[in-house]
Amino acid sequence: MSQPSQQPQTQPQLQPVRLHVHIATQPGRGRDQIEAYERLAPLVRAEDGCLQYDLHQVVGDADRFVLVEHWASREALAAHDLAPHMVAAAATNSVFRAGPAQVVEIAAEPLA
């Protein structure tokens, strides 16, 4: 009796993910966002699949920011969202944020 042939296992294709996260703090609370980011960034940058995690302040507005994230795959981003330090950050960010962050996914490759 012959055994059924086994198909070779294929690895899921890794597709990078790029995000721009728009953050607004309550008036005068921009410094709180910067301090929270300074504590969080080393932990996030050490995560598997984190290629970039950089906070930029909007010119002319001390209470608005854009967080630029680049992940090796959707799986890495999903793991990041569940990391204990991210769960803790989500619980404390509401103290100084004006509302939920606006997450914009951009194409991994530029058009031109």
N, C-alpha and C positions, 0 to 999 in steps of 0.2 A: 504494500500500500504506500503510495507516494504522499509525501507531506506537502501541504499547500506552500506555494512559494511566498516568500516574505518580500514585501516591497522595502527598498532602502528607506530609512528614516531621513527626512529632509529637515534641515534647520529652518525655523521661521525666518523670513527675510527681514533684516533689520532696516527699518526706515527711520531716519532721523526725524525729530520733531523740534520745531522752533516756535517759541511763544514770545509774545510781547504782552506783559501784564501791566495794565494801567491801574495805578493806585492813587487814591486821594485820601488825605488825612483830614481830620477836623481842623479848623483854622488854628494855626499856631502849634500844631502837633507834628509837624514834619520831622523834627529832631527825634521824636519817639520812633518813627518809622526807620530812620537811619540807624539808631541804636539797636533796634530789634533785628534789622538786617545784618549788622556787624556781628551779632551773636550767632545768627543762623547760618550765614554764608559759609563758614568753614565746614560745618556739618553737611550742608547740601553738596558742596563741591567735592566732598569725600565720598559721596554716594556713587555706586556703580552706574555708569552710563551718563553721568553729568559731564557735559562738555563745556557748558558756559552757564553762569549764574551771576549776572551783573546788574546792579541797581543804578539807574541814572535819574538825576533830578531834572524836572522840566524847567527850562530856562525861564526865569522871571516869576516862578511860582514855587515857593519853599515848601508847599504842602502837596505837591503832585510829583509822581514818580513813574518811571517805566522800568520794569524788571525784564531783562532780556534773558531768556532761558533757551538752552540748546541741549537736547537729550539724544542719546544714541538710538533710542527706540521707544515705542509706545509702552513697552513693558517696563523700561527703566523709569519713565514718567509715572506710570501707575504705581510702581513701588515707592517712588518719591512721595506721592500724595498720601501714602499710608504710613510713612516713616514716623516714629514717635515724636521727633522734633517738629515735624510739620503739623501733626495733630495738635501739639501743645501751642504752636505759633498761631494756628487758626483760632484757638480759644482766647488768646490774649490780644490779637490784632484788633478785635472789635472795640477795644478800649480807646484807641486813638484813630481808627479809620473812619472816614466819612460814610462808608458803605462798602459793599462787596467789590472786590477787584474785578476789572473787566479783562478777561483773557481773550487774546486774539492769536489764533494759530496762523502762522505765515508759511508759505511754501518753503521747503527746505532749500531749494535752489532759486537764485534770482532769475527773473525773466530776461534781463538784458544786462 
